[in-house]
C-alpha cells in the first residue's frame, strides 16, 4: 500500500514537471513570435 502511494506520488510529480516545462516552452514560443 505504501509503495503504491509512493509510485502514484512519483508519477504525479513527473507529470507536473512535464506540464510545467511544456507550459514554459509554450509561453516562450508565444512571446517570441
PDBQT receptor file of N, H, CA, C and O in Angstrom, charges set to zero:
ATOM      1  N   UNK A   1       0.832  -1.205   0.000  1.00  0.00    +0.000 N 
ATOM      2  CA  UNK A   1       0.000   0.000   0.000  1.00  0.00    +0.000 C 
ATOM      3  C   UNK A   1       0.868   1.257   0.000  1.00  0.00    +0.000 C 
ATOM      4  O   UNK A   1       0.640   2.183  -0.778  1.00  0.00    +0.000 OA
ATOM      5  N   UNK A   2       1.867   1.275   0.884  1.00  0.00    +0.000 N 
ATOM      6  H   UNK A   2       2.053   0.523   1.516  1.00  0.00    +0.000 HD
ATOM      7  CA  UNK A   2       2.756   2.448   0.926  1.00  0.00    +0.000 C 
ATOM      8  C   UNK A   2       3.515   2.587  -0.394  1.00  0.00    +0.000 C 
ATOM      9  O   UNK A   2       3.695   3.694  -0.900  1.00  0.00    +0.000 OA
ATOM     10  N   UNK A   3       3.958   1.455  -0.946  1.00  0.00    +0.000 N 
ATOM     11  H   UNK A   3       3.812   0.556  -0.535  1.00  0.00    +0.000 HD
ATOM     12  CA  UNK A   3       4.692   1.501  -2.218  1.00  0.00    +0.000 C 
ATOM     13  C   UNK A   3       3.798   2.053  -3.314  1.00  0.00    +0.000 C 
ATOM     14  O   UNK A   3       4.255   2.834  -4.148  1.00  0.00    +0.000 OA
ATOM     15  N   UNK A   4       2.535   1.661  -3.326  1.00  0.00    +0.000 N 
ATOM     16  H   UNK A   4       2.163   1.026  -2.649  1.00  0.00    +0.000 HD
ATOM     17  CA  UNK A   4       1.604   2.160  -4.350  1.00  0.00    +0.000 C 
ATOM     18  C   UNK A   4       1.441   3.665  -4.230  1.00  0.00    +0.000 C 
ATOM     19  O   UNK A   4       1.425   4.375  -5.236  1.00  0.00    +0.000 OA
ATOM     20  N   UNK A   5       1.319   4.155  -3.001  1.00  0.00    +0.000 N 
ATOM     21  H   UNK A   5       1.332   3.579  -2.184  1.00  0.00    +0.000 HD
ATOM     22  CA  UNK A   5       1.176   5.607  -2.794  1.00  0.00    +0.000 C 
ATOM     23  C   UNK A   5       2.427   6.330  -3.288  1.00  0.00    +0.000 C 
ATOM     24  O   UNK A   5       2.334   7.370  -3.939  1.00  0.00    +0.000 OA
ATOM     25  N   UNK A   6       3.596   5.772  -2.975  1.00  0.00    +0.000 N 
ATOM     26  H   UNK A   6       3.672   4.927  -2.447  1.00  0.00    +0.000 HD
ATOM     27  CA  UNK A   6       4.844   6.403  -3.430  1.00  0.00    +0.000 C 
ATOM     28  C   UNK A   6       4.913   6.432  -4.951  1.00  0.00    +0.000 C 
ATOM     29  O   UNK A   6       5.325   7.436  -5.531  1.00  0.00    +0.000 OA
ATOM     30  N   UNK A   7       4.514   5.346  -5.603  1.00  0.00    +0.000 N 
ATOM     31  H   UNK A   7       4.179   4.530  -5.132  1.00  0.00    +0.000 HD
ATOM     32  CA  UNK A   7       4.542   5.314  -7.067  1.00  0.00    +0.000 C 
ATOM     33  C   UNK A   7       3.595   6.364  -7.648  1.00  0.00    +0.000 C 
ATOM     34  O   UNK A   7       3.937   7.045  -8.614  1.00  0.00    +0.000 OA
ATOM     35  N   UNK A   8       2.410   6.493  -7.062  1.00  0.00    +0.000 N 
ATOM     36  H   UNK A   8       2.132   5.939  -6.277  1.00  0.00    +0.000 HD
ATOM     37  CA  UNK A   8       1.451   7.489  -7.554  1.00  0.00    +0.000 C 
ATOM     38  C   UNK A   8       2.022   8.891  -7.382  1.00  0.00    +0.000 C 
ATOM     39  O   UNK A   8       1.918   9.721  -8.285  1.00  0.00    +0.000 OA
ATOM     40  N   UNK A   9       2.623   9.157  -6.232  1.00  0.00    +0.000 N 
ATOM     41  H   UNK A   9       2.708   8.483  -5.499  1.00  0.00    +0.000 HD
ATOM     42  CA  UNK A   9       3.215  10.481  -5.979  1.00  0.00    +0.000 C 
ATOM     43  C   UNK A   9       4.314  10.772  -6.992  1.00  0.00    +0.000 C 
ATOM     44  O   UNK A   9       4.383  11.881  -7.522  1.00  0.00    +0.000 OA
ATOM     45  N   UNK A  10       5.170   9.798  -7.270  1.00  0.00    +0.000 N 
ATOM     46  H   UNK A  10       5.114   8.897  -6.839  1.00  0.00    +0.000 HD
ATOM     47  CA  UNK A  10       6.272   9.992  -8.225  1.00  0.00    +0.000 C 
ATOM     48  C   UNK A  10       5.711  10.291  -9.620  1.00  0.00    +0.000 C 
ATOM     49  O   UNK A  10       6.192  11.195 -10.303  1.00  0.00    +0.000 OA
ATOM     50  N   UNK A  11       4.705   9.540 -10.034  1.00  0.00    +0.000 N 
ATOM     51  H   UNK A  11       4.314   8.806  -9.479  1.00  0.00    +0.000 HD
ATOM     52  CA  UNK A  11       4.118   9.764 -11.360  1.00  0.00    +0.000 C 
ATOM     53  C   UNK A  11       3.496  11.153 -11.443  1.00  0.00    +0.000 C 
ATOM     54  O   UNK A  11       3.655  11.849 -12.446  1.00  0.00    +0.000 OA
ATOM     55  N   UNK A  12       2.790  11.556 -10.394  1.00  0.00    +0.000 N 
ATOM     56  H   UNK A  12       2.661  10.990  -9.580  1.00  0.00    +0.000 HD
ATOM     57  CA  UNK A  12       2.158  12.882 -10.389  1.00  0.00    +0.000 C 
ATOM     58  C   UNK A  12       3.216  13.977 -10.477  1.00  0.00    +0.000 C 
ATOM     59  O   UNK A  12       3.038  14.960 -11.196  1.00  0.00    +0.000 OA
ATOM     60  N   UNK A  13       4.317  13.807  -9.747  1.00  0.00    +0.000 N 
ATOM     61  H   UNK A  13       4.462  13.008  -9.163  1.00  0.00    +0.000 HD
ATOM     62  CA  UNK A  13       5.390  14.811  -9.788  1.00  0.00    +0.000 C 
ATOM     63  C   UNK A  13       5.997  14.880 -11.187  1.00  0.00    +0.000 C 
ATOM     64  O   UNK A  13       6.243  15.973 -11.697  1.00  0.00    +0.000 OA
ATOM     65  N   UNK A  14       6.240  13.734 -11.810  1.00  0.00    +0.000 N 
ATOM     66  H   UNK A  14       6.040  12.846 -11.395  1.00  0.00    +0.000 HD
ATOM     67  CA  UNK A  14       6.814  13.714 -13.156  1.00  0.00    +0.000 C 
ATOM     68  C   UNK A  14       5.868  14.405 -14.140  1.00  0.00    +0.000 C 
ATOM     69  O   UNK A  14       6.306  15.205 -14.967  1.00  0.00    +0.000 OA
ATOM     70  N   UNK A  15       4.580  14.099 -14.052  1.00  0.00    +0.000 N 
ATOM     71  H   UNK A  15       4.224  13.449 -13.380  1.00  0.00    +0.000 HD
ATOM     72  CA  UNK A  15       3.607  14.734 -14.954  1.00  0.00    +0.000 C 
ATOM     73  C   UNK A  15       3.547  16.236 -14.699  1.00  0.00    +0.000 C 
ATOM     74  O   UNK A  15       3.430  17.017 -15.643  1.00  0.00    +0.000 OA
ATOM     75  N   UNK A  16       3.625  16.644 -13.450  1.00  0.00    +0.000 N 
ATOM     76  H   UNK A  16       3.720  16.009 -12.683  1.00  0.00    +0.000 HD
ATOM     77  CA  UNK A  16       3.585  18.072 -13.121  1.00  0.00    +0.000 C 
ATOM     78  C   UNK A  16       4.798  18.790 -13.707  1.00  0.00    +0.000 C 
ATOM     79  O   UNK A  16       4.661  19.866 -14.288  1.00  0.00    +0.000 OA
ATOM     80  N   UNK A  17       5.977  18.204 -13.560  1.00  0.00    +0.000 N 
ATOM     81  H   UNK A  17       6.088  17.330 -13.088  1.00  0.00    +0.000 HD
ATOM     82  CA  UNK A  17       7.196  18.814 -14.110  1.00  0.00    +0.000 C 
ATOM     83  C   UNK A  17       7.096  18.896 -15.637  1.00  0.00    +0.000 C 
ATOM     84  O   UNK A  17       7.447  19.917 -16.229  1.00  0.00    +0.000 OA
ATOM     85  N   UNK A  18       6.617  17.818 -16.274  1.00  0.00    +0.000 N 
ATOM     86  H   UNK A  18       6.332  16.989 -15.793  1.00  0.00    +0.000 HD
ATOM     87  CA  UNK A  18       6.471  17.818 -17.731  1.00  0.00    +0.000 C 
ATOM     88  C   UNK A  18       5.498  18.901 -18.174  1.00  0.00    +0.000 C 
ATOM     89  O   UNK A  18       5.755  19.618 -19.141  1.00  0.00    +0.000 OA
ATOM     90  N   UNK A  19       4.377  19.019 -17.464  1.00  0.00    +0.000 N 
ATOM     91  H   UNK A  19       4.167  18.437 -16.678  1.00  0.00    +0.000 HD
ATOM     92  CA  UNK A  19       3.374  20.020 -17.819  1.00  0.00    +0.000 C 
ATOM     93  C   UNK A  19       3.937  21.431 -17.663  1.00  0.00    +0.000 C 
ATOM     94  O   UNK A  19       3.704  22.292 -18.512  1.00  0.00    +0.000 OA
ATOM     95  N   UNK A  20       4.679  21.667 -16.575  1.00  0.00    +0.000 N 
ATOM     96  H   UNK A  20       4.867  20.967 -15.886  1.00  0.00    +0.000 HD
ATOM     97  CA  UNK A  20       5.265  23.000 -16.349  1.00  0.00    +0.000 C 
ATOM     98  C   UNK A  20       6.287  23.323 -17.447  1.00  0.00    +0.000 C 
ATOM     99  O   UNK A  20       6.316  24.443 -17.955  1.00  0.00    +0.000 OA
ATOM    100  N   UNK A  21       7.123  22.345 -17.811  1.00  0.00    +0.000 N 
ATOM    101  H   UNK A  21       7.099  21.435 -17.398  1.00  0.00    +0.000 HD
ATOM    102  CA  UNK A  21       8.111  22.573 -18.866  1.00  0.00    +0.000 C 
ATOM    103  C   UNK A  21       7.419  22.901 -20.195  1.00  0.00    +0.000 C 
ATOM    104  O   UNK A  21       7.830  23.820 -20.903  1.00  0.00    +0.000 OA
ATOM    105  N   UNK A  22       6.368  22.145 -20.526  1.00  0.00    +0.000 N 
ATOM    106  H   UNK A  22       6.034  21.398 -19.951  1.00  0.00    +0.000 HD
ATOM    107  CA  UNK A  22       5.627  22.402 -21.769  1.00  0.00    +0.000 C 
ATOM    108  C   UNK A  22       4.994  23.788 -21.720  1.00  0.00    +0.000 C 
ATOM    109  O   UNK A  22       5.008  24.514 -22.714  1.00  0.00    +0.000 OA
ATOM    110  N   UNK A  23       4.442  24.155 -20.572  1.00  0.00    +0.000 N 
ATOM    111  H   UNK A  23       4.431  23.565 -19.764  1.00  0.00    +0.000 HD
ATOM    112  CA  UNK A  23       3.795  25.461 -20.431  1.00  0.00    +0.000 C 
ATOM    113  C   UNK A  23       4.804  26.592 -20.605  1.00  0.00    +0.000 C 
ATOM    114  O   UNK A  23       4.528  27.577 -21.290  1.00  0.00    +0.000 OA
ATOM    115  N   UNK A  24       5.981  26.448 -19.978  1.00  0.00    +0.000 N 
ATOM    116  H   UNK A  24       6.205  25.648 -19.421  1.00  0.00    +0.000 HD
ATOM    117  CA  UNK A  24       7.017  27.481 -20.103  1.00  0.00    +0.000 C 
ATOM    118  C   UNK A  24       7.481  27.582 -21.560  1.00  0.00    +0.000 C 
ATOM    119  O   UNK A  24       7.647  28.682 -22.088  1.00  0.00    +0.000 OA
ATOM    120  N   UNK A  25       7.689  26.439 -22.201  1.00  0.00    +0.000 N 
ATOM    121  H   UNK A  25       7.554  25.545 -21.773  1.00  0.00    +0.000 HD
ATOM    122  CA  UNK A  25       8.129  26.452 -23.603  1.00  0.00    +0.000 C 
ATOM    123  C   UNK A  25       7.057  27.109 -24.480  1.00  0.00    +0.000 C 
ATOM    124  O   UNK A  25       7.378  27.864 -25.397  1.00  0.00    +0.000 OA
ATOM    125  N   UNK A  26       5.791  26.821 -24.193  1.00  0.00    +0.000 N 
ATOM    126  H   UNK A  26       5.530  26.207 -23.448  1.00  0.00    +0.000 HD
ATOM    127  CA  UNK A  26       4.701  27.410 -24.978  1.00  0.00    +0.000 C 
ATOM    128  C   UNK A  26       4.653  28.920 -24.762  1.00  0.00    +0.000 C 
ATOM    129  O   UNK A  26       4.446  29.672 -25.715  1.00  0.00    +0.000 OA
ATOM    130  N   UNK A  27       4.839  29.367 -23.537  1.00  0.00    +0.000 N 
ATOM    131  H   UNK A  27       5.007  28.757 -22.764  1.00  0.00    +0.000 HD
ATOM    132  CA  UNK A  27       4.831  30.803 -23.243  1.00  0.00    +0.000 C 
ATOM    133  C   UNK A  27       5.989  31.500 -23.958  1.00  0.00    +0.000 C 
ATOM    134  O   UNK A  27       5.810  32.573 -24.535  1.00  0.00    +0.000 OA
ATOM    135  N   UNK A  28       7.176  30.890 -23.918  1.00  0.00    +0.000 N 
ATOM    136  H   UNK A  28       7.321  30.019 -23.449  1.00  0.00    +0.000 HD
ATOM    137  CA  UNK A  28       8.336  31.499 -24.576  1.00  0.00    +0.000 C 
ATOM    138  C   UNK A  28       8.107  31.571 -26.088  1.00  0.00    +0.000 C 
ATOM    139  O   UNK A  28       8.399  32.590 -26.713  1.00  0.00    +0.000 OA
ATOM    140  N   UNK A  29       7.587  30.496 -26.669  1.00  0.00    +0.000 N 
ATOM    141  H   UNK A  29       7.349  29.668 -26.160  1.00  0.00    +0.000 HD
ATOM    142  CA  UNK A  29       7.339  30.478 -28.112  1.00  0.00    +0.000 C 
ATOM    143  C   UNK A  29       6.295  31.532 -28.464  1.00  0.00    +0.000 C 
ATOM    144  O   UNK A  29       6.414  32.213 -29.482  1.00  0.00    +0.000 OA
ATOM    145  N   UNK A  30       5.274  31.665 -27.623  1.00  0.00    +0.000 N 
ATOM    146  H   UNK A  30       5.178  31.112 -26.796  1.00  0.00    +0.000 HD
ATOM    147  CA  UNK A  30       4.223  32.645 -27.900  1.00  0.00    +0.000 C 
ATOM    148  C   UNK A  30       4.751  34.063 -27.804  1.00  0.00    +0.000 C 
ATOM    149  O   UNK A  30       4.355  34.922 -28.592  1.00  0.00    +0.000 OA
ATOM    150  N   UNK A  31       5.631  34.321 -26.863  1.00  0.00    +0.000 N 
ATOM    151  H   UNK A  31       5.953  33.623 -26.223  1.00  0.00    +0.000 HD
ATOM    152  CA  UNK A  31       6.152  35.680 -26.702  1.00  0.00    +0.000 C 
ATOM    153  C   UNK A  31       7.150  36.038 -27.806  1.00  0.00    +0.000 C 
ATOM    154  O   UNK A  31       7.183  37.182 -28.258  1.00  0.00    +0.000 OA
ATOM    155  N   UNK A  32       7.954  35.082 -28.237  1.00  0.00    +0.000 N 
ATOM    156  H   UNK A  32       7.927  34.153 -27.869  1.00  0.00    +0.000 HD
ATOM    157  CA  UNK A  32       8.978  35.387 -29.233  1.00  0.00    +0.000 C 
ATOM    158  C   UNK A  32       8.361  35.650 -30.603  1.00  0.00    +0.000 C 
ATOM    159  O   UNK A  32       8.925  36.394 -31.405  1.00  0.00    +0.000 OA
ATOM    160  N   UNK A  33       7.214  35.046 -30.873  1.00  0.00    +0.000 N 
ATOM    161  H   UNK A  33       6.756  34.441 -30.221  1.00  0.00    +0.000 HD
ATOM    162  CA  UNK A  33       6.596  35.252 -32.191  1.00  0.00    +0.000 C 
ATOM    163  C   UNK A  33       5.774  36.519 -32.183  1.00  0.00    +0.000 C 
ATOM    164  O   UNK A  33       5.172  36.871 -33.198  1.00  0.00    +0.000 OA
TER     165      UNK A  33
